[in-house]
Amino acid sequence: MDSEPKYALDGQAVGVPVLLPLSQRITKSLLHWGVETHGISPTSVGQRLDKRLYHLFFVWFSANMNVLAFSTGCAGPAFFNLGLRDTLLILLLVDIVSSAIPAFFAVFGPKLGTRAMVHARFSWGYYGSMIPSILNVLSMQGFLILNSIIGGQTLASVSHHLDDTTGIIIIGILSLILSFLGYKVIHWYETIAWIPNVIAFIVMLGVGGKHLKLSNYPTNPPPSVQTIISFTTFVASSIFSWCTMTPDYGVYHDANASSYQIFFYTYFGLLTSSVPAQMLGGAFAAMAPAISSWNEGFDDGNNLGGLISAILSPTGGFGKFLVVLISLSIPSICAPTMYTFGTSFMAIAPIFARVPRYLFSIVSGVILIPLGILGAKRFFGTIVNVLSIIGYWTALFSAIIIVEHVIFKKRNLQRYNVDHWDKPQWLPSGIAATLAFFGGIGIIVPCMSQAWYIGPIAKHTGDIGVFVGFLLAGILYFLIRLGEVNYLQVTSKAS
């Protein structure tokens, strides 16, 4: 079966691209300028030589040390009506546990050279893996919309001459440029993108910290168990969702690196950024109703940029400068997301693999801007819905991958024959993964709780869809895959 055009990171052709003449000329020109044009074929051991594993830390530190993580913390008080203590405790505990899932997936990038949706073929099968690939395309676009809204609102809060629409367009264009340039530029950018956000958050604490006294916080009624569980699910979903991206940003890193090193660089990159950024958001959002300027800027939880601007307003022009830096750092999460949008699209079917990755970045940017403008009208409703839906399916996806690797591959990376990545006959049938996935959906639906739908079980328990879905999908996959393996062994002996 034909695979997509193959290029090395340094721009040297590995194979002959099957492209239209115009596209081929453009690609050659972009190669000359250092733009990455490698598709989704696994990188060879000879290409996986980058020993700077600390890049894996900074990619995920920068991707979370920003206002998206800040907004996740804000959702506790603003959307779920939780008090400060409950919000901070849930954020800490969930982040500690959940960050292990995407860190586990990150190992496959350097060790196998496979991006997430290509690696999925070793459990989902060639055709079955089209399901998570399609869902990941939709999820990445949803992520992009959320981040463009946040960046747009934050940038617009600086001046009355700007509005959300203008800000969203600016963020979308900057993200497109970074994603267009590819892997190497994204890694370089992520090593520095966190700096302005850390400075801004420290200044926010310095300026607004005097208000963050326990005695000043409004009193919230004791939360119900359902509310606590629903917020836990929301936070876990925001972390789980990285598992479909983390392998993509290690496919050129040292193939001989320790799996533990890869895991811990990724784990601590996620944890040490998510916890402080989310907690800061929770602390300021919980205090906002008690401070008129903050509450006015926050606009009943619909304008995150307005809240940040209100907090920094005492610093005058310097505060506005920091707000601009915060908004312009949003591409630190948008660019990797847009990049994975492209590689996931290419993994859906061979016809898409023939399209250069950078063209998908353009498609994503074109879709992003109008949908971001629409979603900005109801921000926290949008973010909770999008992240929760992503969390549901990625929980099922991750359970299937983990069971395959731990039980059937016996945690032995040598059991993956990467050369078979585009050969359906040598990959699993995908029946076990597909049945387990839809079985998991069957239990998620009655257990999910969203503004637009509350399942019969969720009415009594809160939103437990992510957790029961993860458990059931893992069990179903194990049982069906075991039966499949035994059947294949019997028929092999009989023949």
ZITALIN-V446865 format. One record per residue. PSI is psi in radians with two decimals (NA if undefined). NEAR is the number of other C-alpha atoms within 10 Angstrom. Layout:
PSI/NEAR
PSI/NEAR
//
This chain:
2.40/6
2.50/11
3.08/20
2.97/24
2.45/22
2.23/22
2.59/21
2.88/19
-0.56/20
0.07/15
-0.03/19
2.32/16
2.39/16
-0.51/11
3.11/12
2.12/11
2.48/18
1.55/17
2.75/15
2.61/11
-0.79/9
-0.80/8
-0.63/15
-0.72/15
-0.68/12
-0.76/13
-0.75/20
-0.67/16
-0.73/12
-0.64/17
-0.70/20
-0.56/13
0.07/11
0.20/17
2.34/22
2.27/26
0.18/26
2.44/26
-2.29/24
0.01/27
2.49/22
2.45/22
2.52/25
2.88/18
-0.63/17
-0.36/10
-0.34/18
1.36/21
-0.14/16
1.98/15
0.06/13
1.27/10
-0.35/17
-0.32/14
-0.63/21
-0.57/29
-0.86/23
-0.55/26
-0.81/29
-0.41/30
-0.82/27
-0.64/27
-0.34/27
-0.35/27
1.13/32
-2.98/30
-0.22/28
-0.83/27
-0.68/24
-0.76/25
-0.57/26
-0.75/25
-0.68/30
-0.56/28
-0.47/26
-1.04/31
-0.70/24
-0.61/22
-0.72/16
-0.05/16
0.67/18
2.66/25
3.05/23
-0.89/22
-0.83/12
-0.70/16
-0.87/26
-0.69/21
-0.77/11
-0.78/20
-0.81/23
-0.90/17
-0.75/13
-0.71/19
-0.72/23
-0.75/16
-0.85/13
-0.51/20
-0.33/23
-0.50/21
-0.99/21
-0.51/23
-0.65/27
-0.77/21
-0.49/25
-0.48/31
-0.58/27
-0.46/24
-1.10/27
-0.64/31
-0.59/24
-0.31/23
0.30/29
2.38/26
2.86/30
-0.80/27
-0.36/28
-0.74/28
-0.55/23
-0.44/26
-0.37/26
0.02/25
-0.68/28
-0.23/28
2.93/26
-0.84/25
-0.63/17
-0.54/21
-0.19/23
-0.51/21
-1.01/15
-0.51/26
-0.78/24
-0.79/18
-0.60/17
-0.62/26
-0.81/23
-0.68/16
-0.78/24
-0.65/25
-0.64/23
-0.75/23
-0.79/24
-0.71/31
-0.81/30
-0.83/26
-0.61/28
-0.62/34
-0.83/36
-0.86/28
-0.72/33
-0.79/30
-0.71/26
-0.79/29
-0.70/28
-0.43/24
-0.24/27
-0.60/24
2.55/9
-0.22/7
-0.17/8
2.60/14
3.06/16
-0.69/24
-0.81/19
-0.76/17
-0.74/24
-0.70/29
-0.77/22
-0.81/19
-0.72/26
-0.72/30
-0.76/17
-0.75/19
-0.69/27
-0.73/24
-0.83/17
-0.79/22
-0.68/30
-0.73/25
-0.52/20
-2.90/23
-0.90/24
-0.72/16
-0.68/17
-0.78/22
-0.73/18
-0.81/13
-0.69/19
-0.36/25
-0.26/19
-0.24/14
-0.41/26
-0.36/24
-0.92/15
-0.58/20
-0.74/23
-0.78/18
-0.81/13
-0.73/20
-0.67/23
-0.75/14
-0.70/17
-0.72/22
-0.69/16
-0.69/11
-0.79/16
-0.11/16
-0.51/14
-0.39/9
-0.30/16
0.99/14
2.46/10
-0.62/12
-0.32/8
-0.30/12
2.44/19
2.62/14
2.18/12
2.54/12
2.65/9
2.29/10
2.65/13
2.81/12
-0.67/11
-0.71/17
-0.75/18
-0.79/21
-0.69/17
-0.72/24
-0.65/28
-0.77/22
-0.75/25
-0.81/29
-0.76/27
-0.68/25
-0.67/26
-0.47/24
-0.79/24
-0.66/26
-0.34/27
-0.29/22
-0.37/22
0.07/25
-0.60/25
-0.62/27
-0.49/28
-0.43/26
0.40/26
0.16/29
-0.10/28
0.12/26
2.85/24
2.02/22
-0.38/25
0.06/12
2.66/16
2.40/12
-0.61/15
-0.68/12
-0.81/14
-0.79/26
-0.89/22
-0.58/18
-0.76/21
-0.79/29
-0.87/26
-0.46/20
-0.74/25
-0.83/30
-0.83/22
-0.19/17
-0.74/22
-0.83/31
-0.96/23
-0.70/21
-0.75/24
-0.75/29
-0.67/25
-0.77/22
-0.76/28
-0.72/30
-0.80/25
-0.68/26
-0.65/29
-0.52/27
-0.34/21
-0.78/27
-0.38/19
-0.15/14
2.00/14
-0.73/11
-0.68/16
-0.79/22
-0.69/19
-0.75/16
-0.63/21
-0.43/22
0.96/14
0.62/14
0.22/24
-0.06/20
1.61/25
-0.70/29
-0.65/28
-0.66/25
-0.82/25
-0.76/28
-0.69/27
-0.69/25
-0.70/23
-0.06/26
-0.58/20
-0.32/12
0.01/15
-2.32/10
-0.60/12
-0.68/12
-0.73/22
-0.66/20
-0.73/14
-0.68/23
-0.72/27
-0.77/19
-0.74/19
-0.82/26
-0.67/29
-0.13/22
-0.08/28
-0.58/32
-0.26/31
-0.42/29
-0.55/27
-0.72/28
-0.85/29
-0.62/28
-0.76/26
-0.63/32
-0.81/28
-0.53/28
-0.80/27
-0.82/29
-0.57/30
-0.69/31
-0.71/23
-0.44/26
-0.15/29
-0.81/24
2.71/17
-0.58/14
-0.60/12
-0.49/18
-0.30/23
-0.20/19
2.28/21
2.46/25
-0.70/27
-0.41/26
-0.58/13
-0.54/24
-0.69/26
-0.77/18
-0.79/14
-0.75/23
-0.68/24
-0.67/15
-0.68/14
-0.85/25
-0.90/23
-0.67/14
-0.60/18
-0.70/26
-0.70/19
-0.75/14
-0.36/17
-0.30/24
-0.34/14
1.35/12
-1.02/20
-0.54/23
-0.70/17
-0.83/19
-0.71/26
-0.76/22
-0.84/17
-0.88/19
-0.63/24
-0.78/27
-0.75/20
-0.73/24
-0.66/26
-0.94/27
-0.58/26
-0.46/25
-0.77/27
-0.81/29
-0.86/27
-0.63/23
-0.75/24
-0.79/28
-0.75/20
-0.78/18
-0.75/20
-0.81/21
-0.79/17
-0.75/11
-0.87/12
-0.56/16
-0.09/16
0.65/12
0.40/13
1.90/11
-0.35/14
-0.26/11
-0.15/11
2.05/15
1.64/12
-0.42/19
-0.29/11
0.16/14
-0.51/22
0.46/21
1.65/14
-0.63/16
-0.34/10
0.02/14
2.84/19
2.74/20
-0.48/20
-0.06/21
-0.79/18
-0.81/24
-0.74/30
-0.79/23
-0.72/17
-0.67/27
-0.87/27
-0.51/15
-0.69/17
-0.69/28
-0.65/22
-0.58/14
-0.46/20
-0.74/26
-0.87/20
-0.18/18
0.02/24
2.62/25
1.92/26
2.92/16
-0.53/8
-0.13/6
2.34/11
2.08/16
2.78/19
-0.60/14
-0.71/18
-0.45/22
-0.48/14
-0.42/11
-0.30/19
-3.08/25
1.75/30
0.26/24
-0.75/30
-0.75/30
-0.80/18
-0.57/19
-0.78/29
-0.82/24
-0.84/16
-0.72/22
-0.71/28
-0.76/25
-0.83/17
-0.75/20
-0.75/27
-0.82/21
-0.79/12
-0.72/16
-0.67/24
-0.76/15
-0.69/13
-0.80/16
-0.78/12
-0.69/12
-0.76/11
-0.64/12
-0.72/11
-0.83/11
-0.56/9
-0.72/9
-0.65/7
-0.57/7
NA/5
//
